[in-house]
Amino acid sequence: MPIVSKRHEEILTILGSEGIVRVQDLAQRLQVSVETVRRDLRPLADRGTILKMHGAVGLAHSGGEAPYERRMRENSKAKQKIARAMAATVRNGETIMIDTGTTTSFLARALAQHERLTIITNSTDIARTLAGRNDSKVLLAGGVVNGDSGAVLGHDAVAFVQRFHVDHAVISAGAIGIDGVMDFEPDEAVFAREVLSRGQRRVVISDLTKFTRSALVQVCDLSEVHQLFTEATPETSIAAYLADAEVQLCGLFA
């Protein structure tokens, strides 16, 4: 069955580039009412083109996120800037726990010249990047390996990181907003939540696109984050929420 309206094409373009999007946000983007968007979404859902979930929608084939390699290419310059800014605050010899994510993968690359770090992670990519570098030591969580991202997840991975307390706990995010730091997958959210709780310093690194997205699972409230590194100042409403939660914005670029 063909696409029946130009608005359908616009909806699919937005979902294709951004993953899961709230219905309310779609209505604002398309400058129509929420009820109109819901009517537009109904035939797409009936055909199996999209999935509707808790006030949000995503493409059926993507599960809300593009494959990992594609996500590594998306907004990569901003992610590299964020990673370099965060890495500059880590001193040689310190301990750092990092979860799986594209921005955290760039952080690993930015830490490659550091010396004598102890890195605890569930990311096979981060482990490969930093293992054996400049007398640094990598401790990799055990568990079930995700074939796309290389993340190690599950009960064993969570139990592993519960053994440690580190100087810096750093996580990425699927989305950031008034509901806090969010992720797309429950297992990833559980692991990220545990990582954040292990750090003397609790840091989220995320590019600005995450402030316009929606995700399904809460990782933590904003008040549980000490610092957020991003590439530019978020829009006023989000910046106000961050200020109210006493989250320090870092790594800003003109």
N, C-alpha and C positions, 0 to 999 in steps of 0.2 A: 504494500500500500504506500503510495507516494506521500511525501511531506505535503500537508494541505495548506500551509500558510507561510508567509515570510517570517512571522514570529516564531514558528516552529524551527526554522533554520537558525534564527538568532539564539533561541534557547539551546539548541544542540551545539552551536559554536561556543557559547559561554561554558556549558558543561564540559565540552571537550578540552578547553584550555584551563579550567579552574577546578575540575573535579566536582565534589559535592557542594551545592549552593542552596541556601535557604530560599523557600518559596517567596517569602517577604522581600528578600534581596533581589530576586528575579523580577518581581513586580516593579520595584523601584528602578532597576536598570532599564526595563522595557517601557517604563512610564505608563503602566496600566494598573488596574486594581488587582488585589490578590485573588479575588474570585475569577477574574478574567484569565490569570495565569493558570489557576487550577483547572479551568475548562480547557485551556490549551494543552496542559500536561496529560489530561485524561486519555486521549487517543494514543499519545506516545507511550504511556504506561500500558495500555491495553495491547499494543503491538510488541511489548517487551523491549522497546528501545531505551527506556529509562526505568529507573527504580525509584519509587517514592518511599521516604523514610522519615518519620518524626518531624514533619514540617520542612523537610529538605528533599532534594532530588539529586540523582547522579546518573551518569550513563551506565546502562546495564553491563556492558562489557568491561568497564574499567574498575568497578568496585570503589570508585571515588578517587583513585589515584592512578596516575600514569605509571608505566613500568619504571623501575629505578633508574636505568640508564638515561631515559628521557628526562626524568626529573633532575638528574645531575646537570643536564644542559640548560634547563629552564632557569633564567635569571642568575646564571652562573657568576657573572661579574660582581653582582651585589653580594652573593654568598661568599665569594673569595674575599671581598673587603671586610665583611663581618667576621669571617674566620681569622683574618690577619689581626684585626683589632682585638679580638678575644685572646688570641695566642700571645699577643704582646703583654698581656697581664699575667701570664703564667711564668714562674721563675724556674730555672734549672733545679732539679732535685725534688720537685713537688709531686704530689699525687693528684690524679685527675680521673674522674669516672665520666664516661661519655656513652650516650645511647646511639642507636642507629638512626641515620638520617642523611640527607644530601648535604645539608649545611655542616653537620658534624663531620662528615667525610672530608669536606674542605678544611675544617679545623685540624683534622689529623695531618693533612698535608702542610698546613701552616706551622705545625708543631715539630716538623721533621728535623729541624736544626737545633731543637732544644736538647739538653743533655740530662741524663740520669733521671728521667721522668719514670714514674710508675703509672701505667695507664690500665684502667679496668674498663672493659667494654663488652658489649654483646654483638659488636659489628665485626664480621670477618674482614670487611674492607679496611676498617680502621686498624685492626690487628695486623694485617699484611703491610699496611703503610708504615707503621711505627715499630714493629718488632725488629730488634737488633740495631736500632738507630742510636748512635751516640751513647751507648751504655744504658739506654732506656729499657724498661721491662714491661711487657704487655701480659696482662692476665685476662684470658678470654672466657666468658661464661659458657657453660655447657647447656645443652637443651636441644630443642627442635629448630633446625635451620630453615629459614624462609628462602625458597629458591629464587625469588626476585631480588630482594634487598640484601640477602646474606645475613639478615638479623638472626640471632639465636634467641629464642623466646620460650616461654613456658615456665612451669613451677621451678624446675631446676635452675634456670637462669636467674629467676628472682631470688631464690634461696642463696645462690652464690654471692650476689652483690650485697646481701644482708650481712655478710661477714665483715664488711669494710666500712671505714669512715675516711673521707678524703678531704684534701684541701679545696678542690673544685669539683662540683657536680654540674655537668653541662648536658642539656637536652635540647633537641630540636622540637618543632611543633607542626602539627597539621593545620591548626588554626588558632588564632588568639583573638579574644573579644571579651565581652562583659561576663561571659560564663567561665572565663579563665583560659588556661592552656588546654587545647583539645587535640585529639588524635582520631584517626579513622578506624583503627583496629583495637579491640579490647585488650589483647595480649600486649601490644606495643604500649598502650596507655598504662597498663599495670606496671610494666617494666620501667617506663620513664618516671612514673610516680615514685617508685622505689629508689631509682638513681638519685632523683632530686633530694630525697630525704637523707641521703648519705653524705651530703656535702656541707662543710663548714661555710662555703660560699655556694649559693644556688643560682645557676645561670641558665637562661633560655637564649638561644641564638636563632634568629629567624628573619627572613627578608620580609619586606612590606606586603607582599602578595598574601601572606597568611592572615593579615588583618582584614581582608575582604572575603575570606572563605569561611565555611562552616564545616564542622566535623561532628562526629556522633558521640565520642566518649571523652569525658573530662579527665585530664591528667591531674590538674590541681587548680586551686584558686589562684588568682593573681597575687594575693597576699603572701603566698608561700614562696614567691620568687624574689630573690634579692636584686638581680640585675637582668636587664634584657638588652641584648646587642642586636641592632638592626642598622640599615644603611641610611636612613633618613627619618626625620620626625614623623610619627604617625599622625593621622588626621586628629583634629582637636578633641573629638568625643572620646576616642580611644586613649589619647594622651591623658585626658582627665581621669579616666578609670585607672590608668597605670599610676598616676600621681596619688589618687585616693588610696590605692593599695600599697603605696610607698615602694614601688618598683623603680629602681634607678635605670634610666635610659642611658645606654653607653654606645660607643662606636659610631656616632652620628657623622655623616659626611655631607658636605655642601653639594 
